[in-house]
């Protein structure tokens, strides 16, 4: 895209830190953002995350939490067959609530986009790598300790700020006002993206991308390949150019701090681990950590 053309694209990502389909979509979204990084840096593309609250306040507790955790781990493992995402060897529990992690993800945005991205990634990994969801303030603190450039005390204060709570409540409402086109959509695969009917109202399937630009608004709900997202970008903003440039493995690890096998493939074009990366064994392939990340990551006890 040529700088100064006035072409703009707004991407809204409906997500949740504890959603297994959203976790499985991380490689694709990282690849898409990398392809759009030039346009985003030039101010032609914005990317906004909306916390959809998968596990809501007031949900009935499980009568047998241990049995629920065993069942849910197998459910996540089934999803991972399609997404190739890592999952924890043992899941301590199903997340009691999405609110603490969502408040943390929203509060982290005040400390910069890169810090917010790394905080959200740690929150996802608390469930899908460590097996202990960050579903309390204490859990959030333990999960994000050591994130580079993060002020954890400020994060905790901002989590409690009424403005942050209001922002997440707005996200909750926005997620539960889905566009008509996703109410009856029936995309391919095991997660076609049709809006979910939960507690008497519809909400966007997680994840869903909503892209709005000069070409109109395009929704890409559910689990989709990279090519479908790239096509949606070009429909919503025909002036955008998506870069096909790949990254070196060590560059990707320096940028993202943690990488799955699927991310290595999509971002670097190969599956070879970066030199010096620390290997974390999961129930579905390794997670590679930057050596500095491994010093504070909650998964270090699982290093093989």
N, C-alpha and C positions, 0 to 999 in steps of 0.2 A: 504494500500500500504506500502511496506517496504521501509524505508528510504535508499537511495543510489542505488536503482535499475536503476536509469537513466530515468525512465518513466517521461515524461513531457506532459502537456496538456495546450494548449493555448485556452482560451475562449474569443471570441470577441462578445460584446453585441451592436447591432445596436439599438439605442434608441433616444428618444427626451423627454426633461422634460415636454412637453405639450401634449404628445401622450396618449390618454385614454387607449389604449390597453397595452402600456408599463406600465402605472400606475396600471392597473389591473393585470399585471404579476409580480409586486413587491413581493407579498407573495411567489410565486413559486421560484423566483430568490433568495430571502432571504433564503428559505429552501435549495436550491441547494448549495449556497455558504456556508451555515452552514454545510451541509453534506461533503463539500470539504475543510473545514477550516483547518483540520490537514494537508492535502496534500499541501494546499496553503501556510501555515506557513512554511512547510518544503522546499518550493521552487519548488515543483513539478507541481504546477498549477499556471497559471497567468490568470487574468481576466481584460480585457481592454474594456472600453466603447468608442463607436464611436457615436458622435452626428450627427444624420441623417438630422436634420433641416427639421422638418415637415412644419413649416410656414416660407417660404423663403423670402429673400429680393426681392422686385419687384412684389410680388403678388398683384393683384388688390384689392383695399379696397372694403368692402361691401357697397352697396348703402344705406343700412339701418342697421347700426351696432347693434341697439337694437334688431331688428327682427332676425338678424343672431345669436346673443347671445342666444336668447330664443330657436331658432331652435337647436343650437349646444348643449345646455344643455340637450334637449330631446334626441339628438343623443348620448350624453355621458351616459344618463340614460339607453338607450337601450343597450349599451355595458355593463353597470354595471349589467344588468340582467344575463349576462354570467360570468362576472368576480367577482361579489359580492363586487366590490370596492366602497368606498364612493364617493359621488359627492356633489358639493356645492348646497345649497338651491337655490342660485341665482348666475348666472354667469354674472359678470359685462360686460365682452366682450370676444370675441374670441381673442386669443393671436395675437397681431399685427405682431410679429416676433418671431421666435425661437432663433435668434442670441444672444440676451443679456443673456438669461438663459443658453444657450449652452456655451457661452464664460465664464460665471461664473462657470459652472460645470467643464470646462476644467482648468480654472485658479486655482480652489480649489485643484486640484491634487498636486500642488506644496506645499501644507500645510499638506500633508499626506493622506493616503488612508481613514482613519476613518473620518477625517474632510470632505474630498471630498464626501464621501457617505452621510454624514449628510446634506451637502449643497444641493446635488442633491435631496434628499428627501424633503427638505424644498421647493425647486423650484417646484417639482411636486405638493406638497400640496397647493402651492399658487393658482394653477388653480383648483384642484379637491376637495379641502376642503374649502379654503377661498373664491374662486370664483373671484380672482383678479390676472390674470397671471403676472408673473414677466417678463414683456416684454420690460423693459427699465432699464437703469442703476439704476435709483432711485428705481424702483420696486424691483430690485435685492437687493439693500441695505436694504430696509425695510423688505424683506423676510428673509434674512439670519442673521439679528441682533440677537445676543444671542446664535448662534450656538457655542457649547463648543469648546474652543481652536482655534477658527477661528479668524484670524486677518482681519477684514472686510476692512480696508483701503488698506492692501496689496492685498486683493482679487480684489478690484476695480482697483488698479494700474495694476495688472496682467491681468485683463480683457482687458485693453487698449493696452497691450504689443503686438507689431507686431508678436512676436513668438506665442502668444496665438491665435491671429487671423489666422495665417498661419496654426496652428494645427487644428483648427475647419474647415478651408477650405479643408484641407486634409481629414478630416472626411467626409465632404460633398461629395468629389470626391469618396472616398472609398465606401460610401453608394450607390453611383450611378454607381458602377461597380459590379453589383451582379453576383454571380456564375450562370452558365447556368442552374443548377438544379432547381433554384427557379423561373425561368422565366415561367415555365408551371406547377409548383406544384399546387396541388389542395387538400390541407389537409382538415380534417374534421372540422365541426363547422362553425361559422359565420366569422371567420378570418383565412382562410386556409393558408395564408402566401405567396401567389403568389406575385412576384415582381410587384410593382406599376409602371405604365407608366405615368409620370408626366412631363409636359413641354418638351416633346419631347425625354425623356430618361427614362430608367428603374432605379428604386432604390429598395433596400431591403424593404420589408414590416417591419414595426416597431411594436413590437420588433422582431428581429431575432438573434438567437445565432449561431455562427460559431465556431465549436470545431475542433481543429487540434491536432493530437497526433500520436503515432506510428501506430495506426490503420487506419490513413487517416484523411480526413476532412469530417465532418458531419454538415449539416445545419438543424436547427430546427426553421422554420419561423412561425410567426403568434402566435395565441393563442393556447397553448398546455398544457396538464396536466404535473404535476411533473414527473410522471413515464416515459414520453417520453423524457424529458431532461436527467433523470438518465440513461435511455437506451442509449442515444446518447453519454454520457460520457464514458460508458463501450465499445461502439463500437470504439470511437476515441482513447481511452487509456485503453485497457483491464487490465492493471495492477493497475488501480486506485480502491480504496475501498471507497465507499460512506458510511459515518457514518449514522446509523439510530437513533442515540441518539437525544432525544428531549430536550428542555430547560424548566426550570421552568418559569412560567409566569413573576415573578419579575425579573428573570435573563434576559429574553428576553426584557423587558421594559428598564432595565438598559443598555443593549447592543445597542438597536435600537432607544430608546427615544420615538418613536411613533409606534403604532401598530393598524392595522385594525383587524376586526373580523376574516377575512380569514387568516391573519398572526398568530393570536393567535391559530387558529386551526392547521395550518401547522407546526408551530414552537414548540408548546407546547402540541399538541394533544387534546386540549380542548378549550372551549370558555370562560372560567372564566377570568374576568379581573384581572390584578395584583392589589394587595393591594395598596391603595393610588393613583392609576392612576386617572387622570383627564379626564372626559368624554366630548368629543366634539360631538355634534349632527350634523349629515350630512343628506343629502337626501337619504342615503342608509346605515343606521346603523352607529354606533359610530366610532370615532377614539379615541384611548386611548393615553394620553400624560403622560410622566414622569412628576412628579410635578415640577422639575427644568425646564423642557422644557416648561411647561405651563406659566412660568413667562415671557417668551419672544416670545412665538409662536404667529404668526399673527392671528390665529384662536381663541384666548382666548375670544374674544368678543362673540363667539358663544357657550360658555360653558352653559350647562343647569343645 
